[in-house]
Amino acid sequence: MNTRLVNARVVHEHAVAQGDLAISHQVFADTRGAPGTAMSEIDCEGDFLIPGLIDIHTDHVEHHVHPRPGVTWPSMLSAALAHDWQLIGSGITTVLDALSLGDYDSGGERTRMLDAIIRALTAGRSAGLFKADHYFHFRCELSDPGLLALVERHIDNGSLRLASLMDHTPGQRQWHDLALFREFRRKKNARMWTDDEFALYLAERLEHQRRHVPPSRARIGELCGLRNVPLASHDDTTATDVEESRDNGITISEFPTTVTAARHARACGMKIVMGAPNVVLGRSHSGNISAIELAEEGLLDVLTSDYVPGSLLQAAFTLAARGFDLAQTIAMISANPADLIGFTDRGRIAPGLRADLLRVRLFEGVPVIRNVWVAGRQCF
């Protein structure tokens, strides 16, 4: 299908320009079209045309696998299909499904579903069932005794594009505030501890950290390095955390919890990734640094939807409403993540690149997606 879109505000990587856009044979093309080529025409009525969003970290598929506590959906493929439609409805045309390798207070649910959801996502992608382009981001829980067996089983999956190293041991990083940790687990997992019980729990977790985190960190770094899979840190809090990540060859600082960690990550040459829900909410849900504050310091490169697919586009317009350049904020959810992961064929509106595209209109300050194209094919 050859299509010309006219009367639009086209969001390029560095500027927004009034103009027209053309799609031909799955890629962006010259608006004049090839001689003798028939093109349909769409009047965009002044709407924005934005590159399809690239989300490098969403664990939202888990919400479809476990729609309520204690409920596991019987078909992983149907859960994956529902997840895919939610992504497309949120403007996400390329996604790294962030799957947890190793458990942390999930009672083994994540490990039990891991093989099945990887099979479903791989089968759906191979059969062309999905609208979005799906890849994998493996989130490696370093303190889990069974982690390395999981990593070694799945490390050669051809859709793996990113791995992140996580250590959720309470008392440091994301959970440096033990009171917040206890309250979060009470709300999420109905975990109620007496002080003595919590002390025993904490001692066990610290022992797991001591025994498993260093060898897991080293082995995963080795496996990913051999396969040119980029590594991200997770929840670095101190300069020491950042330096440990740098020494492991990590180039991506994902969700730093303090401005100190973010500044040090930038000094170490790392790119900084934050969650879009943090921007929309105006704060971190776990009491850490505000993504808006990091953006104001020039310490924000990429936004990711984390646990709310619809937050990605909304966060870019939220930042723009606060005075940031719209082309810059859209780049945080398109061109910048493309560069980070090595997607050279997408993430920008330019002739010859894959025509992943959104048509967006603002309604009362909220971005409303009117159309979506994936590789030149209109699917919404």
VENLIN-V775484 format. One record per helix or strand. SS is the DSSP state (~ for helix, > for strand). FROM is the first residue (numbers start at 1). TO is the last residue. If there is no record, write none. Layout:
# VENLIN-V775484
{{SS & FROM & TO} {SS & FROM & TO}}
This chain:
# VENLIN-V775484
{{> & 3 & 11} {> & 16 & 24} {> & 27 & 29} {> & 40 & 43} {> & 48 & 51} {> & 53 & 58} {~ & 61 & 65} {~ & 76 & 89} {> & 92 & 101} {~ & 109 & 126} {> & 133 & 141} {~ & 147 & 154} {> & 160 & 166} {~ & 173 & 175} {~ & 178 & 189} {~ & 195 & 226} {> & 230 & 234} {~ & 239 & 247} {> & 252 & 254} {~ & 259 & 267} {> & 271 & 275} {~ & 276 & 281} {~ & 291 & 296} {> & 302 & 304} {> & 306 & 306} {~ & 311 & 321} {~ & 326 & 331} {~ & 335 & 341} {> & 354 & 354} {> & 357 & 363} {> & 366 & 374} {> & 377 & 378}}
